[in-house]
Amino acid sequence: MIYIHVPFCKSFCTYCDFYSEIAEDSLFGPYTDQVCAEIRRRAGEMDGSLRTLYFGGGTPSQLPLSCLTRILLALEECGQGGPYTEFTMEVNPEDIVEKGLPYVQSLKALGVNRISIGVQSFDDELLRWMNRRHDAARAEEAFRLVREAGMENVSLDLIFGLSNLSDSVWEATIDKAVSLKPEHISCYQLTVEGDNVLAHRLEAGEYEEASDEYCRHQYNILCRKLSDAGYSHYEISNFAKPGFEAVHNGGYWARRPYVGLGPAAHSFTGRCRGWNESTLIDYKHTEEALSVEDEKVETLMLALRTSRGVDTDFLHGNCREEDIDRLEKAGALQRVGRRYRIPEDHFFVSDEIIRELI
């Protein structure tokens, strides 16, 4: 599993707290030099047990094809080239429309077999409020171009949990997403974090966070409508048509080792978590060993995010029996064969359930 962080954006969304830089032509070359050097330096960490490659950001579709090609060649030189079981590229709808069909065809020719489109909403007013570069029509056009290029595994990102998101707008966004028939839909609850525009608006009294009750209401609408449309709710924030669950992200939840390359990227060896500095050039990589207790907590937290859940023996061996019994009687835990899972109607409060078990 290899993750590559592309920290470039043409503009910043009001809510974003990820490390990114304004995309400038002069920065692409030095960034690519750094990533290629890191690939060669850390080649020994890439065991290839799960052959997935994921370009995330930032906005990876801002990276020129020449730079993307150089990175892929560096991976190939180190024995980590394609074809990959899953090769995901995150894209901004506006980039796809501006660059056109030849760009998507080039991505496909380079081995990309899964596209994740950052739509967020199909409401133009809300998109402007988020400072997104596209409007609803351009998002739909981007999806059409991706399909025309022959991409058969497409994911859409949506956001909920906004106090200014009405039920009618939210339902219309879900309906539009479903009508496009993507194989996968990821939906994330808006959180106000860090030093972004939304945090300043909140502090100035220009924005009020949605209540937990309202967020749960929007989440319930999402779960119901996507279930009716035939999507499996296989992880708290992720829904897929049968057979299109995200392989790469599934590796995170199963605690498989992965190598994160590029500024601000994170890595996992199985016993250590590592991270790169959030700086474009000459970033350092730091690692921290996990204790046995850390590993247990991580296993529990990540497994219970998924519909598959956690192994029965692991749960009973690491959690108090009275807590398990109480949560099971309350319907917050469900035993299915040799595993325990959090039922979908309790997914929204999964953090509280996991805290009780820990």
C-alpha positions in Angstrom: 0.0 0.0 0.0 1.4 3.3 -1.1 -0.1 6.7 -0.4 1.3 9.9 -2.1 0.2 13.3 -0.8 0.0 16.0 -3.4 -0.2 19.3 -1.4 -1.4 21.7 -4.1 -4.7 23.5 -4.4 -5.8 26.3 -6.8 -7.8 27.8 -3.9 -8.6 26.8 -0.3 -12.0 25.5 0.8 -13.5 27.3 3.8 -13.5 24.1 5.9 -10.2 22.5 4.9 -7.5 21.9 7.5 -5.2 19.6 5.5 -1.7 20.8 4.6 -1.7 22.3 1.1 0.0 25.1 -0.9 -1.3 27.3 -3.6 -0.5 25.5 -6.9 2.3 27.3 -8.8 4.1 25.9 -11.8 7.5 26.7 -10.2 6.7 24.3 -7.3 5.7 21.2 -9.2 9.3 20.2 -10.2 10.9 20.6 -6.8 8.0 18.7 -5.2 8.4 15.9 -7.7 12.2 15.7 -7.1 11.5 15.4 -3.4 8.9 12.6 -3.8 11.1 10.6 -6.2 14.1 10.9 -3.9 11.9 9.7 -1.0 10.7 6.7 -3.0 14.3 5.6 -3.6 15.3 6.3 0.0 12.3 4.3 1.4 12.0 1.6 -1.2 12.9 -1.1 1.4 9.7 -0.3 3.3 7.4 -1.1 0.4 6.7 -4.8 0.7 3.9 -4.9 -2.0 1.7 -7.3 0.1 -1.4 -5.2 -0.9 -0.7 -3.6 -4.3 -2.6 -0.3 -4.1 -1.5 3.2 -5.0 -3.4 6.3 -3.8 -2.8 9.9 -4.8 -4.5 12.2 -2.3 -4.4 15.8 -1.4 -4.6 18.6 -1.7 -5.7 18.3 -5.3 -3.7 15.7 -7.2 -5.4 16.7 -10.4 -3.4 19.9 -10.2 -0.1 17.9 -10.7 1.0 18.0 -14.3 1.0 14.6 -16.1 4.8 14.9 -16.6 5.3 15.0 -12.9 2.9 12.1 -12.2 4.8 10.1 -14.8 8.1 10.8 -13.2 6.8 9.5 -9.8 5.4 6.4 -11.4 8.7 5.7 -13.1 10.5 6.1 -9.8 8.2 3.5 -8.2 8.8 1.2 -11.1 12.6 1.6 -10.8 12.2 0.4 -7.2 10.2 -2.6 -8.0 6.9 -1.0 -7.0 5.4 -0.2 -10.4 2.0 -1.2 -11.8 -0.3 -2.6 -12.6 -1.9 -2.1 -9.2 -4.9 -3.9 -7.8 -6.3 -0.4 -7.2 -4.8 2.9 -8.3 -6.9 5.8 -7.1 -6.6 9.4 -8.0 -8.5 12.2 -6.3 -9.6 14.9 -8.6 -11.4 18.3 -8.5 -14.3 18.5 -11.0 -13.2 21.8 -12.4 -9.7 20.3 -13.3 -11.4 17.5 -15.2 -13.6 19.9 -17.2 -10.8 22.3 -17.9 -8.3 19.7 -19.0 -10.9 17.6 -20.8 -11.3 14.1 -22.0 -7.6 13.7 -23.1 -6.5 14.3 -19.5 -8.7 11.5 -18.1 -7.7 9.2 -20.9 -4.0 9.9 -20.0 -4.7 9.0 -16.4 -6.2 5.7 -17.5 -3.3 5.0 -19.8 -0.9 5.6 -16.8 -2.8 2.9 -14.9 -5.3 4.9 -12.8 -8.3 2.6 -12.4 -10.3 4.4 -9.8 -11.3 8.1 -9.7 -12.5 9.9 -6.6 -14.3 13.2 -7.5 -14.5 15.9 -4.8 -18.1 17.0 -5.5 -19.1 17.8 -1.9 -22.5 19.2 -2.9 -24.8 19.6 -6.0 -26.1 23.0 -4.7 -24.5 26.0 -6.3 -25.1 28.3 -3.3 -23.5 25.9 -0.9 -20.6 25.3 -3.2 -19.9 29.0 -3.3 -20.1 29.2 0.5 -17.5 26.3 0.6 -15.3 28.2 -1.9 -15.3 25.3 -4.2 -14.1 26.1 -7.8 -16.9 24.1 -9.5 -20.6 24.4 -9.7 -23.2 21.6 -9.9 -23.2 21.5 -13.7 -19.4 21.2 -13.9 -19.4 18.4 -11.3 -21.9 16.5 -13.5 -19.9 17.2 -16.6 -16.7 16.0 -14.9 -18.5 12.7 -14.0 -19.6 12.4 -17.6 -16.0 12.9 -18.9 -14.6 10.3 -16.5 -17.2 7.8 -17.7 -16.5 8.6 -21.3 -12.8 7.9 -20.7 -13.8 4.4 -19.7 -13.4 4.6 -15.9 -15.5 1.9 -14.4 -14.8 2.6 -10.7 -15.8 6.1 -9.7 -16.3 7.5 -6.2 -18.0 10.8 -5.2 -17.3 12.7 -2.1 -20.1 14.5 -0.3 -20.3 16.6 2.9 -23.0 16.8 5.5 -23.4 18.3 9.0 -23.6 21.9 8.0 -26.1 24.2 9.9 -26.9 25.9 6.6 -27.7 22.6 4.8 -31.4 22.2 4.6 -33.1 18.8 4.3 -34.4 19.6 0.8 -30.9 20.6 -0.5 -29.3 17.5 1.2 -31.8 15.1 -0.3 -31.5 16.7 -3.7 -27.7 16.3 -3.5 -28.0 12.6 -2.6 -30.6 12.0 -5.3 -28.3 13.6 -7.9 -25.3 11.6 -6.8 -27.4 8.4 -7.0 -28.7 9.3 -10.4 -25.2 9.3 -11.8 -24.7 5.7 -10.6 -21.2 5.9 -9.2 -19.8 2.7 -7.8 -18.8 4.4 -4.5 -19.9 7.3 -2.4 -18.0 8.8 0.6 -19.8 11.2 2.9 -18.0 13.1 5.6 -19.4 15.2 8.4 -18.1 18.8 8.5 -16.0 19.5 11.5 -14.4 22.9 12.4 -10.7 22.4 13.0 -7.5 24.2 12.9 -6.9 27.8 11.6 -9.1 27.7 8.5 -11.7 30.3 7.2 -14.6 28.5 8.8 -12.9 28.5 12.2 -12.5 32.3 12.0 -16.2 32.6 10.9 -17.2 30.6 13.9 -15.1 32.7 16.2 -16.5 35.9 14.8 -20.1 34.6 15.2 -20.6 34.4 11.4 -21.3 30.7 11.5 -23.0 28.4 14.0 -22.1 24.7 14.1 -24.9 22.2 13.5 -26.0 20.4 16.6 -25.3 16.7 17.1 -29.0 16.0 16.7 -29.2 17.8 13.3 -26.0 16.1 12.1 -27.5 12.7 13.1 -30.7 13.6 11.3 -28.8 14.3 8.1 -26.8 11.1 8.5 -30.0 9.1 8.9 -31.3 10.6 5.6 -28.1 9.6 3.9 -28.1 6.0 5.2 -31.8 5.5 4.2 -31.5 7.0 0.7 -28.3 5.1 -0.2 -29.6 1.9 1.2 -32.7 2.3 -0.9 -30.4 2.9 -3.9 -28.5 -0.4 -3.4 -25.4 0.9 -1.7 -23.8 -1.2 1.1 -22.8 0.9 4.1 -19.5 -0.9 4.7 -17.8 1.7 6.8 -19.0 4.7 8.8 -18.4 7.2 6.0 -18.4 4.9 3.0 -21.0 3.3 0.8 -20.4 1.0 -2.2 -22.1 -1.1 -4.8 -21.3 -4.8 -4.3 -17.6 -5.5 -5.1 -16.6 -1.8 -5.2 -15.5 -1.3 -1.6 -12.3 0.8 -1.5 -9.4 -1.7 -1.3 -6.7 0.8 -0.3 -8.8 2.4 2.5 -9.8 -1.1 3.6 -6.2 -1.7 4.3 -6.1 1.2 6.7 -9.1 -0.1 8.7 -7.4 -3.6 8.8 -4.2 -2.0 10.0 -2.1 -3.2 7.1 1.3 -1.5 6.7 1.5 1.3 4.2 4.1 3.9 3.1 3.1 7.5 2.9 5.2 9.7 0.6 5.2 13.5 0.2 4.8 16.4 2.6 2.4 15.6 5.6 1.9 12.0 4.5 1.5 9.4 7.2 2.9 5.8 7.3 2.4 2.6 9.3 4.8 -0.3 9.7 2.6 -2.5 11.8 4.4 -1.5 15.0 5.2 2.2 14.3 3.3 5.2 13.0 5.3 7.7 11.0 4.7 11.1 9.5 6.4 13.6 7.2 6.7 17.2 8.1 4.2 19.6 6.6 6.6 21.5 4.5 7.1 21.3 0.8 10.9 20.9 0.6 13.4 18.9 2.7 10.6 17.5 4.9 11.7 15.1 7.7 10.2 11.7 8.5 9.5 10.9 12.1 8.3 7.6 13.6 6.8 6.7 16.9 6.6 3.1 18.3 3.2 1.9 19.4 2.7 0.2 22.7 0.8 -3.1 23.1 -2.1 -1.1 24.5 -2.0 1.4 21.6 -2.2 -1.6 19.1 -5.2 -3.0 20.9 -7.0 0.3 21.0 -6.3 0.9 17.3 -7.5 -2.5 16.3 -10.7 -2.0 18.2 -11.4 1.5 16.9 -10.6 0.8 13.3 -12.4 -2.6 13.1 -15.6 -1.2 14.7 -15.7 1.6 12.0 -16.6 -1.2 9.5 -19.7 -3.3 9.0 -17.5 -6.4 9.3 -16.6 -5.5 12.9 -14.1 -7.0 15.3 -13.2 -10.6 16.1 -15.2 -12.0 19.0 -12.1 -13.4 20.8 -10.3 -10.1 20.5 -13.3 -8.2 22.0 -13.7 -10.5 24.9 -10.0 -10.7 25.5 -9.5 -6.9 25.7 -12.8 -5.4 26.9 -14.8 -5.9 30.1 -17.6 -8.4 29.9 -20.0 -6.1 31.7 -19.5 -3.4 29.1 -19.9 -5.8 26.2 -23.1 -7.2 27.7 -24.6 -3.8 28.5 -23.9 -2.5 25.0 -25.2 -5.6 23.3 -28.5 -5.4 25.4 -28.8 -1.8 24.4 -28.5 -2.7 20.7 -25.2 -0.8 20.3 -23.3 -4.0 19.6 -24.4 -6.9 17.5 -22.9 -10.3 17.3 -22.8 -11.8 13.8 -21.1 -15.3 13.8 -17.6 -14.9 15.1 -17.6 -11.1 15.1 -19.1 -8.1 16.8 -20.2 -5.1 14.9 -21.9 -1.7 15.6 -25.3 -1.8 13.9 -25.8 0.9 11.2 -28.4 2.7 13.4 -25.6 3.3 15.9 -22.8 4.1 13.5 -23.3 7.8 14.2 -22.4 7.4 17.9 -19.7 4.8 17.3 -17.1 7.0 18.9 -19.0 7.0 22.2 -19.5 3.2 22.0 -15.8 2.6 21.4 -14.9 4.9 24.3 -17.1 2.8 26.6 -15.4 -0.4 25.5 -11.9 1.1 25.9 
